[in-house]
């Protein structure tokens, strides 16, 4: 059986023949089947509901009574998709039914519904969407197949002409700088006149967008800022979004409500579309059963993907998942929530780090409050009157998970049930969200890359026969069958700051034809990390006209990102380390901050095997006893251990106050700009402690020996290359970062 190059499923149809072959095959199969099979397929749609048990039982009975010809029909279609029409498999007379029931493995006594339940034949409530004659992004982006086909081809042609760029050309980009000193950049659909119908003023925004009334009511009285208006408009048009909320509490507090509004609207609009098309299909089948003209054209109703799940939300902790799902419940206005008690028991915790210690930064307290476990995944299913938590993933509308939990679920050796039924539940994701993406980056970005690279938007494997039986291929959108979901899937990242890894996922790996919106703070000489820290220390009386903490930025040459690790280590060997050992006023108390764990291992190996430097090392994998011991040795026996290696991930998870620091070497710039100030504060706190001890000594209250720390003598060195510009901008400001990366001098000093 021929497979695609990634081995995940059948090769997509060729553009010239795929649409015609699929239409002809699906229609021929249905017309040649008995009436009982027609009824079974009629109700066997992707969008389902568990609202009325009696209706579900009746529909399930229909599915189980289907004859073996039904299974043969599906197998024939599967074989066509695998490009093997001449070798259709012969099935046994007693083939498996179309619908198989599964019982949840959870400890609770409640049972999950069937993997593929059959949606109640209820009328659509799509009339709740206000049309207003305005542009409807949902219909435009997903349902106009002929236009989408042309747009994808035009996008491919344009990308071929702009090989050096992975998104729309800069000539089409729109730049908006608002009063909050934020820059909003957007691209996409430049030739679509309908986009001009989107309201131009924030105060008329909610009354003009196509969102279901019952969702929009919670926002109708709210006024949004110009900054929020610019990115929300792009989000509702299904553009990719990369939003940074550094130094903006309003963005940080509100972005989640807005993207959940979008997700909920998308799920409900999809359900309305499926139910509406179910009615159309039922009318057509009724005419056929009544002896209508055999040449009656069957309506082509392509309104779904391979599986039901449409939204994937990745969050770093269970507490974040708790907040997301509760906000989702509040926005939906549905009163009945199944398994809510179980959800609270597993995800909620009233732990507040701020009540235990007031010495940790606010962002640390917020991130690790509540249940900070990072191993979880949960499905959420919406019906007309109920929200069901812990729904099976094949039956979920929204999946909320951590990258670790989802990857283990997809690839773990113990998940026999998932492997038997197929792990294609991410194959039809149309909106993917990375909430608190900076936290996901600190956990393990490889998990995120695997999920998006191997599963999101990829057709389910043809080996998953049981999953294949649940798919009505006559309803699957052609761009999904052709393997072009990557051009329609919307990816949104919300984080404190951005990184090359986040940018690569949102802007490069995703080729969303709708374009993108980027929201980033404008970092100037006023609000850079260097400037903010200097003003804080001046106000505290630590710095003055005569007392300065000099920070020297040292650039090393590097032609490509692949050369960066080798060139960085060479620069440390040949330049930085000799300076510290020969020119530093303090020959001990030097902390080396390493942002990359791979760089940390290389540096540790070099110091251990190729030098006679005495050093200690602490990292995120060190035992607690080792962490405590090495920190104490660094402070109390500095002559034997003049250096200590300290990793960024350890600082993220622990926020230690390393005592005894007199010099700091940034082997790499911190990913989080606030870490820069926190690391330099080690020197400041050591200085304050030294001054206090000196005062006590003069008063005769402390007879122990204490070093006198002079900030003018402390050495601070920051290593960087031109590929560190994103990090550098947050630390020194955009203008200064340009000078440091492109200037003639390789050394720059800040005070």
N, C-alpha and C positions, 0 to 999 in steps of 0.2 A: 504494500500500500504506500503510495507516494505521500510524503509529508513535506511540510514547509521546512525551510532551512533551520529554524530554531527547534524543530522536533516537537512542537507543542500541539500540532493539529494538522488537519488537511490543508493542502495548498488552496488559497482562495481562487475563485473563478477568474478567468481572464475577462477583461472588461467587455470584449466583443460578444462573448457567448454566454457568460454566466447568467445574466438576467433572463435571457430568452429560455435557456435550458431549464432554469428553476421554475419559471412560470408554467411552462408546458408540462413538466413532470408533475408538479404539485396539483395542477388542475386535472390532469388525466387520471391521476391516482384517486382523487376524491370522487370524480364522476363515475368511476368504475366500481366504487365500493357500495355495499348495501347500506340501506338507510340507517341501520343501527350504528354503523361505523361513522357515518356522517354526523350523527348526533354526538357520538363520543368525541370526535375531533372538534366539534363546535364548542364544546365546553372546556376542551383541554387547552386553555390559553395560559400564558405566563402570568398575567396579573390576577391574583387570587385573593380570597377573603375567607375568614373563618367566622363570619358574623352570625349565620344561621345554621345550626348544626343539622337540622332536618334537610335543608337544601343541599348541604355538603354531602350527606349520606346518600341522597338520591343521585347526585352527580357522580359520586365515587362508584356507585353501583353500575352506572352506565359505563364508566371507564373499565371496570373489571369484566363486564360482559362482552367486551369487544372480541371479535373472532381473531384467529391467527392471521387472517389477511391484513389486519391492521399493523401487526408487527412487521409483516413482509413489506408493507408499503413504506414504513419508516426506514427499514433496512435498505430498501431500494434507493430512497432519497439520500441516506447516509453514504451508500456506495457511490452514487453520482457525485457527491461532494468530495469523495476521495479519488475521483477520476478513474474509477474502475467499474464502468457500466457493464462490462462484459463478464464480470465475475461476481455476480450478486450472490450472497450467501443463502443457502437453503436453511430455513428455520424449522425446528421441530414443531410437531402439531400442537403440543402443549407449551406454547411460548409464554414468556412472562407477561403479565398484564401491564397495561399502560400506567396504572397507578398502583404503587406499592406503599403500604403503610409502615411508618417507622415510629418507634417509641423512644422518647428521650432517655438518655443515660443519666440524667440528673437525679439527685437524691430525692427531690420532691415527688409527691404522688401524682401531680398533674402530668398528663401526657401531651406531647406535642402533636399537632395535626399532621396529616400526611405530608410527605416531602413536596408533593405537588398537589395541593388542594385545588378544587375547582371553584372559580369565582362565582359568587351569587349573580344571577342574571338580574341585576338591579340597574335602573336607569342611571345614566351619567349625570353628574351635577356640574358639568362643564359650563353651564350657563352662569355659574357664579363668578366667572372671569369677566372682568370689565373689558370690553373690546375697545371702546373709545375711538375706533378708527386708527389706532396707532400701530406702529410696527410691533409684531409679536415675535420675539427672539426664539421662543420655544418651537414654534412651527417653522420658522425660517432656518434655524440651525440644525434641526433633526429630521423634519418630516418632508421637506421639499426635495425628494430624492434626485430628480433630474437636474435641478439646479446645483445640488450638493455635488453631484458627479462632475459637473463642469467646473465648479469651484476648486475641487480637489486637484483636478488636472491642471487648472491654471496655477494653483499654488505650487505644484511640482515643477511646472515649467519655469516659474519665477525663481524658485530656489535653485534651479539648475543655472540660471543666469547670475545668481548672487551666491556663488559657492563659498565665498569668504564670510557670509553672514547666514545665520540660522533662523532669522525671523524676518519680518517685513522690513524693507529698506528704511534707512533713517530719514529719507526724503518724505516718507508718509507718516512719520511719527509726530504726535502732538504733545507738546510740552506745556505744562501748566505749573507755575509756581504761585502758591497761595500765601496768605498772610501768616500761616503757621510755619513758614520756612520749610515746606515740604514740596517735593517735585513729583508731579504725576505725569508719567509718560505712557502713551497708549498708541497702538497700531492695529490695523485690521480693516477689512471690508470698506476700503476707502471709496469704492465705486458704487456703493449701495446707497441710493438716494433716501431709502426709507429711514436710515439712521438719523436723518435730520429731523424726523418727527419726534425724537426723544426730547422731552422737555429740557429747555436750556437753563432753567432756574431751579435751584434746590427747593424753594418753597412750594412749587407746583409738582414736585416729583412723584409723591406717592399717589396722587389722584390721577396720574397719567400713565403709569406702568401697568402692564398686563399681569397682575397677580391676583390670585383668588381672594375674594372679598373677606372670607373668614380669617385669612392669615393677615391680610393687610390692615385689618381693623386695629391691631395692636400698635401699628406704626402711623396710622393716618393723622394723628394729632401731633406727631413729632416733627420738628424742624431739623433738617440735617445741615451740617456745615458744607461749605464749598469743597473741602477736602474729601469728606465722605461721599458727597454727590459724585465726584469724578471717578472714584473706584467702584462704587456701587452700580453706577450706570454700566460700566464695563462688565462687571460680574453678571448682571442680569442679561447682558447680551452674549453670555457664555464665552467671554474672553478669559484667558488665563490671568491669574492675579498673583503678584508677588508684593506683599505689603509688609513694610517694616514699621513697627510702632515705637522705635527707640525715642525716648524723651517726649512721648506724647500720650498722656494718660487717657485722653478722650478716645483715641484710636484703640488703645489697649483694652479699654473697658467695654467697647461697643462692637468691635469687629465680629465677634462670635454670633451675636444676635442677628446681624445682617446676613452672614453666610448661611445660617440655619434657616432664615426666612427663604432664601433662594433654594436651598435643598428641599425644604418641605413643599414649596410651590412646584418644584420640578417633579417630585414624586407623585403629588396629587394630580398634576396636569397629565402625567403619563398614564395614571390609572383611568382618568376620565377619557383619554383618547382610546385606550384599549376597550373600555366598556361601551363607548359609543360605536366602535367598529364591530364589537360583538353583536350589537343590535343590527347593524347593516348586514353582517354575515348571516345572521339568523333569518332576516327577511329574504335574502337571496336563496338560502337553502329551502325555505318554505315554498318559494315559487318553483324551485326545481322539483320538490316532492309533489307539488300540485300539478305537475305536467306542463310546466312552462316551456317555451321554445328552447330546444337544446343548444341553440346558438347564442343564448342569452349570455352576455359577457359578465364574467365573475368580477366583482370589484377587487382590486388589489389593495389589500389592507396591511401595510407593513408599518407596524407601530411599536416594535419591541426588539430586544436583543435575544441572545441565547438563554439567558437566565433573568431572574426577576430583579436582583439587586442593582440599583442604579447609582447609589451614592456610597463612597468609601471615605470615612473620616479617621485619619490616623492621629492619635494623641499620645503623649508620653506616659501618662500615669492614670491609674484608676480614678483618682479624684477629678482629673480633667474629663474623663469619660462620664463621671457622675454629673458634672456641671453641664456638659454638652447635652446629655439625654434629658435632664430635667428642663433645660431651656427649650428643647425640642417639644417636650410634652406641654409646656406652658404655651408655646406658640400655636400648637395644633388645636387647642381648645377642646380636646377630647377628654371626657371625665373618666372613662374606663381604661385602666392600665393593668394588663395582666402581668403577673410575676413581679410586681413592684416591691413586695416585701423581700423577696429573694435578692433583687437588685440592690436594695439598700444594705442588706446584710453583707453582700460581697464587695460593694464598691464604696460605701460611705464610711467615713471615720471622722470623728470630731477633733482629731489631733490638730493642734495649732502650734507650730514651732515658735511663733511669736510670744506665746504665753509661757514658754519654757526658757527662751533666751532672747534677749533684745540686742545681742551682739552681732547677729547675722543680718546681711543686707535684705532689703525688702523683697527683691526679686527671688532670692533664695527661699525666704519664708513662704512666698506665694506659690512657688513651684513645688515645694515638698510638703505642703500642708495636706491634711487629710490622709487618704490612702495613697501612698506613693509607689505602690507595686506597679511594675512595668510589664507584667505578663498577663494578658487578657484579650478577649475578643467577644463581642456580643452582637447579635442581630436584632433589628427593630423592624417590625412589620405594622403597616397601617391598613386598617379597614375603614369602612364608613363611620363606625361608631367606637372603634376600639384601637388601642395601641398594644401590641403584643411584644414584650421583651423576651429575650432568649428564643426567638424564632429560629428555626434552622436556616442556615445561610442561603440555601436554595429558595427559601420562602421569604427572605428578608428584603425590605426595600432599602434600608440603610444598614451598613455594617460599621460599627465603631470598634476600633482595635488599636493595640500597640503594634509597632512593626515586629517586635520579637514574638508576641503572641500569635500574630497572623502568619509569620514565616514558619514557626514551629507547627502550626495547624496544617499548613500547606505541604511541608516537607518532612515533618517528623515521622519517625519510624513506627510510632505507636498509633497513628491515626488511620487504622484500617478502614473505618467507616467512611472517612472522607475519600480515601483512595478508591474504594469500591464504587462510590457514587459519583466520583469525579470531582476534581478541585477547580472546576470551571465557574465557580460562583462569582469570580471577579471578571469574567469575560465580557460582561455587558455594563461595566461601570462607566457612567457618562459624566459624573462629577467626582473628582478625587481631591481631598483636602488634607493638607498638612497643618494641623493646629499646633502652635508652639513649636515650630519647626526647629528652632535652635536647640530645644530639648531633645528632639529626635536625633539631631546631629551629634550631640554629646553622648547619646546612648550607643548607637551603632548605625551609621548611615548605610552600611552595606545591606542591612535588612530592607531599608527603604528602596535601594537600588534593585534588589532582587524582586521585590513585590511589583514594582513598576516595569521592570525589564522582562519578567517571565510570565506575569499573570494578568495584570490590569489591561483589559481590552484585547487579550489574546483569545482566539477561538478555543473552546474546550477540546480536549483530546478526543479523538475518535475512539480511543480505547474505553471511554466511559460510556458503555452501552446503556446503562440504566439512566444516566443523565440525558443521553440522546433521545430516549423514549419520551422525555418530557418536553421536547422542543417542537413547536409547530413552525417548521421552516417557511411555510407560506406567509407567516407574520413577521419573520425576521427581516430587518432593514437590509437593503442590498449592500450598503457601505460596510456593514458588519460582516456580511458573508464574504465580501471582497477583501477582508483584512485591512480595512481603512479606518478602523475606529480611532486610531491615533490622531487622525485629522479632525475629529469631532469631540474627543474627550477634553473636558475642561479640568485643568489642574490649578489649584489655588494654594498658596503658601502664606501663612501668617506667622511672623516671627519678630523677635526683638531686633534682629539684624539679619542681613543676608550674607551668603557665602558663595563661592564658586560652585559648590555642590548643589545648593538650592537653585541658583540661577540656571545651571545646566539642566536640571530636571524641568523647571517651569518654561524656560525659553528655548532650549535646544532639543532635548529628547522628545518633548511634546511639540507636535507640528500643528497645533490648533489653527484651523483656517480663519477662525474669528479674530485672531490676534491676541494681544496681551495688554495688561495694565500693570505698570510698575509704580509703586508708591514708596518713596524713600525720603528720609530727612536730608536737608541741606546742612552739612556740617561745615561750619565756618571757624574762623579764629576765635570766635566767642564761645561756641558750645562744643568744641572738641574736648576730648578727654584730658589732654594736657592743660588746656586753659581752665577747665572746670576745677581740676585739682589744684592748680596754682592759686586761684581765687579763694578756694576753701582753706588752703593752708595759710594764706595771707590773713584772712579773717580770723583764723585761730591763733595767729601770732607765731606760728612755727617758722614761716618764711618772712623775710624782711629785705630791705635794701642791701643789707650786708650778708644775709644768709640765703643761699640759693641751693636748689637741688638740680644740678646739671644733668641733662639727659642727652646723650650723644647717639644719633641715629647713623648707622654704618651700612652703606649699600654695597652689596657684592654683585659682580657681573654674572648674568645668567641668560643664556639665549633662549631656552625653552623650559617649560615647566618640568619636563622630565629630568632636566639637569639640576633642578633646584636642590634636591637632597644632597647630592655629591658636592656641589659648589658651596652649599651652606656649611657642611662639615669641614671642607678645606679652608674656608674663611675663618672658621672657629679655631682650627689648628694653627694656622699661619699668622693670624692677626689678633684675634680677640684674646685667646688664652695667654699668649706671651705678654700682652698689655696688662692683663689682670695680675699676672704673677710678678711682673717687673715694675710696673708703674703705679699700681693701686696703693693708696695711702694705708688701707687696711688689708693686711695679707691673710685675713680670714673673714668668715661671715659672709661669703659670697653665695647667693642663691642663683641658680641657673633655671630659668623658667622655659619649659619645652611644651609647645602647643600640640605637637604631633607625637603619638605614641611610638610610631616607627622611628622618627628622629630620636626620640628618647632612648630607644634600645641601641641604636647605632652610636650615640654619644656615650652612653654608659659603657658599652663594649670598648670604645676607644680609650676612655679614661682608665678603665680597669686593666687593659692589656698593653697599651702602648705608651702609657705615662706612669710617672711615680706620684701623681697627685692623690692626696688623701681626700676622699669624698664619701658622702652618704647619698642614698637615693630613696625617694618615696614616690609611689605611684598608686593608681587606682586598684591594682591587683595585690598590693602589699597587705599583709595581715595587720590587724589592729595593734597587736603587740609590737610588730616591726615599725609601724608608723609612730607609735608612742616613743619607742626606744630611740629611733634615729633622730626624731625632732629634739629629744632631750640631749642627746650627744652633741648635736650641732650647736646647741646653746651653751652647754656646760663645758665642753672640751673642744673649743674652736681651733686650737693649735694642731690637734690630731686630725680634725675633720674640717678643713677650711672651706670646702664646697659641699653644697647639697643640690641634687637634681630634684625638680618639682614639676609634675605634669599638670597640664591644663584640666584634664578630666577629674583628677583628684581634687583640684581646687573647686571645680564646679560642684562636686558631690559633697565636699566637706567644708570648704571655706575656712581652712585652718588659718590661724594667726601664727606664722612661723617666727619664733623669737630668735634674737641674735643676728638678724640680717643687717649688714652694713653696706654691701654692694649687691647689685642686681644685674644679671645678664639675661636679656630676652633672646633666647636662641631663635625664637620665632615670635612674631607679634601675636598677642592674644586674639582669639576669635571674637570674644565678647569685649568691647571697649572698656566696660566697667572693670574688667579684670586688671587692666593696666594700672588704674589708680589703686586698686586693692593690693596689688603686689608691691607697688612703691610705698604704700602705707606701712609695710613691714619695717622699712627703714625709719619712717617717721615715728612709729610706735616705739621702736628701739631707742630712738633719740629722746623721746619724752620720758621713757623709763630711765634712761641714763641721767637725764637732768634731775629727775625726781630723786634718784639715788644719791646724786651729788649734793642736793640740798639736805637730804637726811644725814649724809656723812658730815656735812658742815655743822649740823645741829647735834652731832654725836649720837644720832639714833640708829645709824647703820655703819658698822665697822667693816663690812665685807668689801672686797676690791671690786670696782666696777669701771668698765671702760667709758671714757668720755667720747661721745659721738658728735662729730662736727659734720653737718650735712654738706658743707662746702667740700669736704674731702671724700664723700661717698662717690663711688663710681657706678654709673648707670649706662649700660650699653645696649642698644637695640639693633639686632641684625635684621636686614630685610633685602628683598630683591624687588624688581619692578613688577613681579607677579603678585606681590603682597599689597597692591594698591587699595583693594577693597578694605582690608584691615587698617591700612595706614590712614585712609580718609577719616575713619571714626576716631583715630587717636590724635591726629594733628590738624585735621580739616582738609577739605577738598583742594583748596588752592595750594596749601603747603605740600600736600601729598603729590601733586603734579610736579612741583619743584624738586622734591626729594627723589622722585622716580626718574626724572628726565634732566635734571641739572648736571652741570659739569663736575661739581664736587661730589665726592663719595661720602663725606661726613658732614652732618648738620647738628648743631647744638641748640637745645631748647632749655630754658631756665624756668 
